[in-house]
Amino acid sequence: MSPYINQSNFFKQLEDEKYFKTVRVSLGSIQWKNRQDLSPHTLYSKSKLLSSLSESA
């Protein structure tokens, strides 16, 4: 989330670890209680394969 936090004040609240951990799944995406969210498209397009997961699958 660092690129988004540094890019916009809208996401600044996510710097607080306690608040960050309040994230919830919502409509195929993730969202915090003050409506900060990422679209499903963003989550997919910015995702990266973790080698440890792919090796154990």
ABEGO torsion letter per residue (X at the ends): XAAAAAABAAAAAAABAAAAAABBBBGGBBBBAAGBBBBAAAAAAABBBBAAAAAAX
